[in-house]
Amino acid sequence: MKNESIDYRIERGNQCIQNHSKMSVKASFIPLVSIPIVHGICLDMFRELDQIFGTCVPRSEEGYSNVAIGAIATPFMAIPVWGAIAAASYIETVGKSYLAALIEQTSQQG
């Protein structure tokens, strides 16, 4: 992990976000049932990003904004068809926010 350049990790992180966003679209075609699945996909994305960077951002730093975004996006995920758009937007938004925090933390560490 430590031998990988930051640019390579950023590239892998962006690919991770895109992959999980696509998974959320596929999962969100069953309204209401898909809501916990999409949130699970989001948690999996966080774990994978943590693995890519070999660290994690304390949840308290990113948690409040991600919870707020999730609270806003969740009702829209219950709407057929539009739910896929809301789910993908939610995953991408929190993923990019978390990726930025990981990049900042990695930059500060050395």
C-alpha positions, 0 to 999 in steps of 0.5 A: 500500500505505502509504495503506491503513489497517491495519484494511483490511489486516487484513481483506484478510489474514483473507480471504487466510487463509480463501481459502487454507484453502478451497483446502487443503480442496479439495486435500487430498482425495487423501491423501499426494499433497496434503501437498506441495500444502497446504504450497505453498498455505501458502507462497503464503499467506505471499507474499500476506500479505507483499504485502498488508502490503508487508513480511515478517516474518523467517522466523526469527521465525515459522519455528520455530513454523510448522515445529512446527505443520506437523510435527504437522499433516502426518501427519493430512493423510494420513488420508482425509477427516480430512486436509481438516480437518487441512489447513484447521486448519494453514493457518488456524493458521499464517496467523493467527500470521503475520498477527499478526506482520505486524500487530505489525511494521507497528505498530512501524514507524509 
